[in-house]
Structure formats: C-alpha cells, structure tokens
Amino acid sequence: MSKIQWQDNFNIGIDEIDLQHKKLLQIFNELYALSTDGSQNYRVLIGKTLKKTV
C-alpha cells in the first residue's frame, strides 16, 4: 500500500465536506507513514494523530 493522493474526481461538490475528506485522507496517510517508519514511539505518535479533528 502507498500514500493516497487526492484527486479532483474525489470531490462531491460541497466545499465543507470535500475539505473534511481531504483532511481524513491526510490523517490516513500520516497513520500509514507512522506504521511503516519503524519509529520506537510510533504508538504515541499514532495516538496523537488519531486525536486530530476533522
């Protein structure tokens, strides 16, 4: 699996919701990166990432 890039065809046409979806995708990509980087404190970093709000 690799990072998912936002594409314009993901837009649904409602700006607020499109921004929320972009933020969710960003959080997903951060979680993926943390889970694969081998950091010793990845659990702490994942917890911080999951607490981000949309």
PQR file with spaces between the fields and no chain letter, atoms N, CA, C, O and H, PARSE charges and radii, in Angstrom:
ATOM       1  N    MET     1       0.853   -1.171    0.000 -0.4000 1.5000
ATOM       2  CA   MET     1       0.000    0.000    0.000 -0.0000 2.0000
ATOM       3  C    MET     1       0.898    1.232    0.000  0.5500 1.7000
ATOM       4  O    MET     1       1.989    1.219    0.569 -0.5500 1.4000
ATOM       5  N    SER     2       0.433    2.279   -0.635 -0.4000 1.5000
ATOM       6  CA   SER     2       1.199    3.521   -0.659 -0.0000 2.0000
ATOM       7  C    SER     2       0.288    4.696   -0.355  0.5500 1.7000
ATOM       8  O    SER     2      -0.929    4.555   -0.238 -0.5500 1.4000
ATOM       9  H    SER     2      -0.454    2.290   -1.098  0.4000 1.0000
ATOM      10  N    LYS     3       0.900    5.837   -0.234 -0.4000 1.5000
ATOM      11  CA   LYS     3       0.173    7.066    0.062 -0.0000 2.0000
ATOM      12  C    LYS     3      -0.898    7.319   -0.998  0.5500 1.7000
ATOM      13  O    LYS     3      -0.667    7.114   -2.190 -0.5500 1.4000
ATOM      14  H    LYS     3       1.888    5.951   -0.329  0.4000 1.0000
ATOM      15  N    ILE     4      -2.059    7.761   -0.555 -0.4000 1.5000
ATOM      16  CA   ILE     4      -3.148    8.067   -1.481 -0.0000 2.0000
ATOM      17  C    ILE     4      -3.122    9.563   -1.780  0.5500 1.7000
ATOM      18  O    ILE     4      -3.167   10.390   -0.869 -0.5500 1.4000
ATOM      19  H    ILE     4      -2.247    7.927    0.413  0.4000 1.0000
ATOM      20  N    GLN     5      -3.050    9.891   -3.039 -0.4000 1.5000
ATOM      21  CA   GLN     5      -3.052   11.280   -3.477 -0.0000 2.0000
ATOM      22  C    GLN     5      -4.482   11.730   -3.752  0.5500 1.7000
ATOM      23  O    GLN     5      -5.255   11.015   -4.389 -0.5500 1.4000
ATOM      24  H    GLN     5      -3.013    9.219   -3.779  0.4000 1.0000
ATOM      25  N    TRP     6      -4.826   12.916   -3.269 -0.4000 1.5000
ATOM      26  CA   TRP     6      -6.157   13.467   -3.534 -0.0000 2.0000
ATOM      27  C    TRP     6      -6.299   13.727   -5.020  0.5500 1.7000
ATOM      28  O    TRP     6      -5.389   14.242   -5.669 -0.5500 1.4000
ATOM      29  H    TRP     6      -4.198   13.497   -2.751  0.4000 1.0000
ATOM      30  N    GLN     7      -7.456   13.363   -5.544 -0.4000 1.5000
ATOM      31  CA   GLN     7      -7.757   13.616   -6.950 -0.0000 2.0000
ATOM      32  C    GLN     7      -9.050   14.415   -7.025  0.5500 1.7000
ATOM      33  O    GLN     7      -9.943   14.254   -6.193 -0.5500 1.4000
ATOM      34  H    GLN     7      -8.195   12.945   -5.016  0.4000 1.0000
ATOM      35  N    ASP     8      -9.139   15.264   -8.017 -0.4000 1.5000
ATOM      36  CA   ASP     8     -10.324   16.115   -8.152 -0.0000 2.0000
ATOM      37  C    ASP     8     -11.615   15.314   -8.305  0.5500 1.7000
ATOM      38  O    ASP     8     -12.686   15.792   -7.931 -0.5500 1.4000
ATOM      39  H    ASP     8      -8.414   15.395   -8.693  0.4000 1.0000
ATOM      40  N    ASN     9     -11.525   14.110   -8.846 -0.4000 1.5000
ATOM      41  CA   ASN     9     -12.750   13.326   -9.008 -0.0000 2.0000
ATOM      42  C    ASN     9     -13.261   12.778   -7.674  0.5500 1.7000
ATOM      43  O    ASN     9     -14.337   12.180   -7.634 -0.5500 1.4000
ATOM      44  H    ASN     9     -10.655   13.722   -9.149  0.4000 1.0000
ATOM      45  N    PHE    10     -12.507   12.972   -6.568 -0.4000 1.5000
ATOM      46  CA   PHE    10     -12.993   12.617   -5.232 -0.0000 2.0000
ATOM      47  C    PHE    10     -13.980   13.663   -4.708  0.5500 1.7000
ATOM      48  O    PHE    10     -14.767   13.374   -3.807 -0.5500 1.4000
ATOM      49  H    PHE    10     -11.634   13.458   -6.600  0.4000 1.0000
ATOM      50  N    ASN    11     -13.942   14.872   -5.264 -0.4000 1.5000
ATOM      51  CA   ASN    11     -14.822   15.949   -4.811 -0.0000 2.0000
ATOM      52  C    ASN    11     -16.286   15.582   -5.034  0.5500 1.7000
ATOM      53  O    ASN    11     -16.651   14.978   -6.043 -0.5500 1.4000
ATOM      54  H    ASN    11     -13.303   15.107   -5.996  0.4000 1.0000
ATOM      55  N    ILE    12     -17.115   15.965   -4.059 -0.4000 1.5000
ATOM      56  CA   ILE    12     -18.545   15.732   -4.220 -0.0000 2.0000
ATOM      57  C    ILE    12     -19.282   17.025   -4.529  0.5500 1.7000
ATOM      58  O    ILE    12     -20.480   17.008   -4.810 -0.5500 1.4000
ATOM      59  H    ILE    12     -16.819   16.455   -3.240  0.4000 1.0000
ATOM      60  N    GLY    13     -18.566   18.156   -4.477 -0.4000 1.5000
ATOM      61  CA   GLY    13     -19.165   19.436   -4.832 -0.0000 2.0000
ATOM      62  C    GLY    13     -19.648   20.253   -3.657  0.5500 1.7000
ATOM      63  O    GLY    13     -20.185   21.344   -3.846 -0.5500 1.4000
ATOM      64  H    GLY    13     -17.593   18.171   -4.249  0.4000 1.0000
ATOM      65  N    ILE    14     -19.471   19.755   -2.451 -0.4000 1.5000
ATOM      66  CA   ILE    14     -19.827   20.513   -1.245 -0.0000 2.0000
ATOM      67  C    ILE    14     -18.507   20.830   -0.555  0.5500 1.7000
ATOM      68  O    ILE    14     -17.862   19.949    0.014 -0.5500 1.4000
ATOM      69  H    ILE    14     -19.035   18.869   -2.297  0.4000 1.0000
ATOM      70  N    ASP    15     -18.109   22.115   -0.612 -0.4000 1.5000
ATOM      71  CA   ASP    15     -16.771   22.513   -0.179 -0.0000 2.0000
ATOM      72  C    ASP    15     -16.415   22.033    1.222  0.5500 1.7000
ATOM      73  O    ASP    15     -15.324   21.502    1.432 -0.5500 1.4000
ATOM      74  H    ASP    15     -18.632   22.831   -1.074  0.4000 1.0000
ATOM      75  N    GLU    16     -17.308   22.208    2.175 -0.4000 1.5000
ATOM      76  CA   GLU    16     -17.026   21.834    3.560 -0.0000 2.0000
ATOM      77  C    GLU    16     -16.744   20.327    3.679  0.5500 1.7000
ATOM      78  O    GLU    16     -15.815   19.914    4.374 -0.5500 1.4000
ATOM      79  H    GLU    16     -18.195   22.639    2.004  0.4000 1.0000
ATOM      80  N    ILE    17     -17.540   19.532    3.009 -0.4000 1.5000
ATOM      81  CA   ILE    17     -17.359   18.078    3.068 -0.0000 2.0000
ATOM      82  C    ILE    17     -16.106   17.667    2.305  0.5500 1.7000
ATOM      83  O    ILE    17     -15.377   16.777    2.746 -0.5500 1.4000
ATOM      84  H    ILE    17     -18.295   19.867    2.445  0.4000 1.0000
ATOM      85  N    ASP    18     -15.850   18.299    1.176 -0.4000 1.5000
ATOM      86  CA   ASP    18     -14.631   17.991    0.426 -0.0000 2.0000
ATOM      87  C    ASP    18     -13.391   18.283    1.273  0.5500 1.7000
ATOM      88  O    ASP    18     -12.434   17.509    1.250 -0.5500 1.4000
ATOM      89  H    ASP    18     -16.442   19.021    0.818  0.4000 1.0000
ATOM      90  N    LEU    19     -13.397   19.384    2.016 -0.4000 1.5000
ATOM      91  CA   LEU    19     -12.269   19.705    2.894 -0.0000 2.0000
ATOM      92  C    LEU    19     -12.126   18.667    4.004  0.5500 1.7000
ATOM      93  O    LEU    19     -11.010   18.295    4.365 -0.5500 1.4000
ATOM      94  H    LEU    19     -14.174   20.013    2.035  0.4000 1.0000
ATOM      95  N    GLN    20     -13.244   18.203    4.544 -0.4000 1.5000
ATOM      96  CA   GLN    20     -13.196   17.163    5.567 -0.0000 2.0000
ATOM      97  C    GLN    20     -12.615   15.874    5.007  0.5500 1.7000
ATOM      98  O    GLN    20     -11.820   15.207    5.669 -0.5500 1.4000
ATOM      99  H    GLN    20     -14.150   18.506    4.251  0.4000 1.0000
ATOM     100  N    HIS    21     -13.006   15.528    3.807 -0.4000 1.5000
ATOM     101  CA   HIS    21     -12.488   14.310    3.185 -0.0000 2.0000
ATOM     102  C    HIS    21     -10.978   14.433    2.925  0.5500 1.7000
ATOM     103  O    HIS    21     -10.234   13.470    3.106 -0.5500 1.4000
ATOM     104  H    HIS    21     -13.652   16.069    3.270  0.4000 1.0000
ATOM     105  N    LYS    22     -10.541   15.608    2.506 -0.4000 1.5000
ATOM     106  CA   LYS    22      -9.111   15.822    2.290 -0.0000 2.0000
ATOM     107  C    LYS    22      -8.340   15.656    3.593  0.5500 1.7000
ATOM     108  O    LYS    22      -7.263   15.062    3.617 -0.5500 1.4000
ATOM     109  H    LYS    22     -11.146   16.390    2.359  0.4000 1.0000
ATOM     110  N    LYS    23      -8.906   16.191    4.684 -0.4000 1.5000
ATOM     111  CA   LYS    23      -8.263   16.069    5.991 -0.0000 2.0000
ATOM     112  C    LYS    23      -8.212   14.610    6.434  0.5500 1.7000
ATOM     113  O    LYS    23      -7.193   14.167    6.964 -0.5500 1.4000
ATOM     114  H    LYS    23      -9.781   16.674    4.664  0.4000 1.0000
ATOM     115  N    LEU    24      -9.290   13.857    6.229 -0.4000 1.5000
ATOM     116  CA   LEU    24      -9.293   12.436    6.575 -0.0000 2.0000
ATOM     117  C    LEU    24      -8.233   11.677    5.787  0.5500 1.7000
ATOM     118  O    LEU    24      -7.551   10.809    6.332 -0.5500 1.4000
ATOM     119  H    LEU    24     -10.118   14.218    5.799  0.4000 1.0000
ATOM     120  N    LEU    25      -8.097   11.999    4.527 -0.4000 1.5000
ATOM     121  CA   LEU    25      -7.088   11.353    3.697 -0.0000 2.0000
ATOM     122  C    LEU    25      -5.685   11.698    4.197  0.5500 1.7000
ATOM     123  O    LEU    25      -4.798   10.845    4.208 -0.5500 1.4000
ATOM     124  H    LEU    25      -8.651   12.704    4.084  0.4000 1.0000
ATOM     125  N    GLN    26      -5.492   12.935    4.606 -0.4000 1.5000
ATOM     126  CA   GLN    26      -4.201   13.352    5.155 -0.0000 2.0000
ATOM     127  C    GLN    26      -3.888   12.571    6.435  0.5500 1.7000
ATOM     128  O    GLN    26      -2.763   12.109    6.625 -0.5500 1.4000
ATOM     129  H    GLN    26      -6.213   13.629    4.597  0.4000 1.0000
ATOM     130  N    ILE    27      -4.889   12.426    7.313 -0.4000 1.5000
ATOM     131  CA   ILE    27      -4.695   11.673    8.552 -0.0000 2.0000
ATOM     132  C    ILE    27      -4.386   10.216    8.232  0.5500 1.7000
ATOM     133  O    ILE    27      -3.491    9.630    8.841 -0.5500 1.4000
ATOM     134  H    ILE    27      -5.804   12.801    7.159  0.4000 1.0000
ATOM     135  N    PHE    28      -5.104    9.628    7.295 -0.4000 1.5000
ATOM     136  CA   PHE    28      -4.829    8.252    6.890 -0.0000 2.0000
ATOM     137  C    PHE    28      -3.386    8.100    6.418  0.5500 1.7000
ATOM     138  O    PHE    28      -2.692    7.163    6.812 -0.5500 1.4000
ATOM     139  H    PHE    28      -5.831   10.104    6.801  0.4000 1.0000
ATOM     140  N    ASN    29      -2.943    9.020    5.579 -0.4000 1.5000
ATOM     141  CA   ASN    29      -1.578    8.947    5.061 -0.0000 2.0000
ATOM     142  C    ASN    29      -0.551    9.101    6.180  0.5500 1.7000
ATOM     143  O    ASN    29       0.496    8.453    6.152 -0.5500 1.4000
ATOM     144  H    ASN    29      -3.507    9.781    5.258  0.4000 1.0000
ATOM     145  N    GLU    30      -0.841    9.956    7.168 -0.4000 1.5000
ATOM     146  CA   GLU    30       0.054   10.101    8.311 -0.0000 2.0000
ATOM     147  C    GLU    30       0.120    8.799    9.109  0.5500 1.7000
ATOM     148  O    GLU    30       1.202    8.369    9.510 -0.5500 1.4000
ATOM     149  H    GLU    30      -1.691   10.483    7.191  0.4000 1.0000
ATOM     150  N    LEU    31      -1.035    8.173    9.339 -0.4000 1.5000
ATOM     151  CA   LEU    31      -1.070    6.911   10.070 -0.0000 2.0000
ATOM     152  C    LEU    31      -0.296    5.836    9.336  0.5500 1.7000
ATOM     153  O    LEU    31       0.450    5.071    9.946 -0.5500 1.4000
ATOM     154  H    LEU    31      -1.914    8.522    9.013  0.4000 1.0000
ATOM     155  N    TYR    32      -0.472    5.780    8.042 -0.4000 1.5000
ATOM     156  CA   TYR    32       0.257    4.798    7.244 -0.0000 2.0000
ATOM     157  C    TYR    32       1.763    5.017    7.362  0.5500 1.7000
ATOM     158  O    TYR    32       2.523    4.070    7.565 -0.5500 1.4000
ATOM     159  H    TYR    32      -1.078    6.402    7.546  0.4000 1.0000
ATOM     160  N    ALA    33       2.183    6.265    7.234 -0.4000 1.5000
ATOM     161  CA   ALA    33       3.604    6.580    7.326 -0.0000 2.0000
ATOM     162  C    ALA    33       4.159    6.202    8.696  0.5500 1.7000
ATOM     163  O    ALA    33       5.256    5.653    8.795 -0.5500 1.4000
ATOM     164  H    ALA    33       1.566    7.034    7.069  0.4000 1.0000
ATOM     165  N    LEU    34       3.406    6.494    9.742 -0.4000 1.5000
ATOM     166  CA   LEU    34       3.860    6.155   11.093 -0.0000 2.0000
ATOM     167  C    LEU    34       3.961    4.650   11.296  0.5500 1.7000
ATOM     168  O    LEU    34       4.852    4.171   11.997 -0.5500 1.4000
ATOM     169  H    LEU    34       2.515    6.941    9.662  0.4000 1.0000
ATOM     170  N    SER    35       3.056    3.915   10.688 -0.4000 1.5000
ATOM     171  CA   SER    35       3.047    2.468   10.890 -0.0000 2.0000
ATOM     172  C    SER    35       4.168    1.766   10.137  0.5500 1.7000
ATOM     173  O    SER    35       4.462    0.602   10.407 -0.5500 1.4000
ATOM     174  H    SER    35       2.332    4.305   10.119  0.4000 1.0000
ATOM     175  N    THR    36       4.787    2.453    9.208 -0.4000 1.5000
ATOM     176  CA   THR    36       5.815    1.817    8.399 -0.0000 2.0000
ATOM     177  C    THR    36       7.211    2.400    8.595  0.5500 1.7000
ATOM     178  O    THR    36       8.165    1.920    7.984 -0.5500 1.4000
ATOM     179  H    THR    36       4.548    3.399    8.988  0.4000 1.0000
ATOM     180  N    ASP    37       7.350    3.429    9.436 -0.4000 1.5000
ATOM     181  CA   ASP    37       8.670    4.072    9.537 -0.0000 2.0000
ATOM     182  C    ASP    37       9.601    3.434   10.563  0.5500 1.7000
ATOM     183  O    ASP    37      10.781    3.783   10.620 -0.5500 1.4000
ATOM     184  H    ASP    37       6.575    3.819    9.933  0.4000 1.0000
ATOM     185  N    GLY    38       9.094    2.505   11.374 -0.4000 1.5000
ATOM     186  CA   GLY    38       9.949    1.808   12.325 -0.0000 2.0000
ATOM     187  C    GLY    38      10.316    2.601   13.556  0.5500 1.7000
ATOM     188  O    GLY    38      11.213    2.202   14.299 -0.5500 1.4000
ATOM     189  H    GLY    38       8.136    2.222   11.327  0.4000 1.0000
ATOM     190  N    SER    39       9.646    3.714   13.792 -0.4000 1.5000
ATOM     191  CA   SER    39       9.922    4.534   14.958 -0.0000 2.0000
ATOM     192  C    SER    39       9.594    3.777   16.241  0.5500 1.7000
ATOM     193  O    SER    39       8.618    3.030   16.302 -0.5500 1.4000
ATOM     194  H    SER    39       8.918    4.038   13.188  0.4000 1.0000
ATOM     195  N    GLN    40      10.409    3.977   17.248 -0.4000 1.5000
ATOM     196  CA   GLN    40      10.201    3.303   18.533 -0.0000 2.0000
ATOM     197  C    GLN    40       8.947    3.809   19.247  0.5500 1.7000
ATOM     198  O    GLN    40       8.312    3.058   19.987 -0.5500 1.4000
ATOM     199  H    GLN    40      11.202    4.584   17.199  0.4000 1.0000
ATOM     200  N    ASN    41       8.589    5.067   19.031 -0.4000 1.5000
ATOM     201  CA   ASN    41       7.432    5.633   19.731 -0.0000 2.0000
ATOM     202  C    ASN    41       6.230    5.809   18.801  0.5500 1.7000
ATOM     203  O    ASN    41       5.441    6.740   18.964 -0.5500 1.4000
ATOM     204  H    ASN    41       9.105    5.677   18.430  0.4000 1.0000
ATOM     205  N    TYR    42       6.100    4.917   17.837 -0.4000 1.5000
ATOM     206  CA   TYR    42       5.025    5.059   16.858 -0.0000 2.0000
ATOM     207  C    TYR    42       3.643    5.001   17.509  0.5500 1.7000
ATOM     208  O    TYR    42       2.709    5.640   17.024 -0.5500 1.4000
ATOM     209  H    TYR    42       6.741    4.161   17.705  0.4000 1.0000
ATOM     210  N    ARG    43       3.499    4.249   18.596 -0.4000 1.5000
ATOM     211  CA   ARG    43       2.194    4.168   19.259 -0.0000 2.0000
ATOM     212  C    ARG    43       1.762    5.522   19.805  0.5500 1.7000
ATOM     213  O    ARG    43       0.592    5.890   19.705 -0.5500 1.4000
ATOM     214  H    ARG    43       4.258    3.731   18.991  0.4000 1.0000
ATOM     215  N    VAL    44       2.689    6.251   20.374 -0.4000 1.5000
ATOM     216  CA   VAL    44       2.386    7.594   20.885 -0.0000 2.0000
ATOM     217  C    VAL    44       2.011    8.512   19.731  0.5500 1.7000
ATOM     218  O    VAL    44       1.033    9.256   19.809 -0.5500 1.4000
ATOM     219  H    VAL    44       3.640    5.952   20.456  0.4000 1.0000
ATOM     220  N    LEU    45       2.790    8.455   18.668 -0.4000 1.5000
ATOM     221  CA   LEU    45       2.538    9.315   17.510 -0.0000 2.0000
ATOM     222  C    LEU    45       1.216    8.969   16.838  0.5500 1.7000
ATOM     223  O    LEU    45       0.490    9.861   16.399 -0.5500 1.4000
ATOM     224  H    LEU    45       3.584    7.850   18.605  0.4000 1.0000
ATOM     225  N    ILE    46       0.899    7.683   16.754 -0.4000 1.5000
ATOM     226  CA   ILE    46      -0.382    7.276   16.177 -0.0000 2.0000
ATOM     227  C    ILE    46      -1.528    7.790   17.040  0.5500 1.7000
ATOM     228  O    ILE    46      -2.540    8.255   16.516 -0.5500 1.4000
ATOM     229  H    ILE    46       1.488    6.958   17.111  0.4000 1.0000
ATOM     230  N    GLY    47      -1.374    7.709   18.361 -0.4000 1.5000
ATOM     231  CA   GLY    47      -2.408    8.225   19.269 -0.0000 2.0000
ATOM     232  C    GLY    47      -2.648    9.713   19.055  0.5500 1.7000
ATOM     233  O    GLY    47      -3.792   10.168   19.035 -0.5500 1.4000
ATOM     234  H    GLY    47      -0.552    7.332   18.787  0.4000 1.0000
ATOM     235  N    LYS    48      -1.569   10.467   18.897 -0.4000 1.5000
ATOM     236  CA   LYS    48      -1.693   11.918   18.662 -0.0000 2.0000
ATOM     237  C    LYS    48      -2.386   12.184   17.320  0.5500 1.7000
ATOM     238  O    LYS    48      -3.209   13.092   17.206 -0.5500 1.4000
ATOM     239  H    LYS    48      -0.640   10.098   18.914  0.4000 1.0000
ATOM     240  N    THR    49      -2.048   11.397   16.330 -0.4000 1.5000
ATOM     241  CA   THR    49      -2.641   11.584   15.010 -0.0000 2.0000
ATOM     242  C    THR    49      -4.134   11.275   15.046  0.5500 1.7000
ATOM     243  O    THR    49      -4.932   11.984   14.434 -0.5500 1.4000
ATOM     244  H    THR    49      -1.380   10.659   16.423  0.4000 1.0000
ATOM     245  N    LEU    50      -4.511   10.217   15.765 -0.4000 1.5000
ATOM     246  CA   LEU    50      -5.920    9.843   15.848 -0.0000 2.0000
ATOM     247  C    LEU    50      -6.767   10.873   16.592  0.5500 1.7000
ATOM     248  O    LEU    50      -7.980   10.940   16.393 -0.5500 1.4000
ATOM     249  H    LEU    50      -3.862    9.641   16.263  0.4000 1.0000
ATOM     250  N    LYS    51      -6.140   11.666   17.437 -0.4000 1.5000
ATOM     251  CA   LYS    51      -6.872   12.688   18.191 -0.0000 2.0000
ATOM     252  C    LYS    51      -7.129   13.955   17.380  0.5500 1.7000
ATOM     253  O    LYS    51      -7.853   14.843   17.831 -0.5500 1.4000
ATOM     254  H    LYS    51      -5.155   11.612   17.598  0.4000 1.0000
ATOM     255  N    LYS    52      -6.551   14.045   16.208 -0.4000 1.5000
ATOM     256  CA   LYS    52      -6.798   15.209   15.346 -0.0000 2.0000
ATOM     257  C    LYS    52      -8.260   15.246   14.948  0.5500 1.7000
ATOM     258  O    LYS    52      -8.888   14.209   14.733 -0.5500 1.4000
ATOM     259  H    LYS    52      -5.963   13.324   15.841  0.4000 1.0000
ATOM     260  N    THR    53      -8.784   16.437   14.856 -0.4000 1.5000
ATOM     261  CA   THR    53     -10.192   16.574   14.461 -0.0000 2.0000
ATOM     262  C    THR    53     -10.300   16.965   13.009  0.5500 1.7000
ATOM     263  O    THR    53      -9.376   17.538   12.432 -0.5500 1.4000
ATOM     264  H    THR    53      -8.274   17.279   15.032  0.4000 1.0000
ATOM     265  N    VAL    54     -11.417   16.654   12.436 -0.4000 1.5000
ATOM     266  CA   VAL    54     -11.677   16.956   11.028 -0.0000 2.0000
ATOM     267  C    VAL    54     -12.350   18.298   10.933  0.5500 1.7000
ATOM     268  O    VAL    54     -12.663   18.755    9.833 -0.5500 1.4000
ATOM     269  H    VAL    54     -12.167   16.188   12.905  0.4000 1.0000
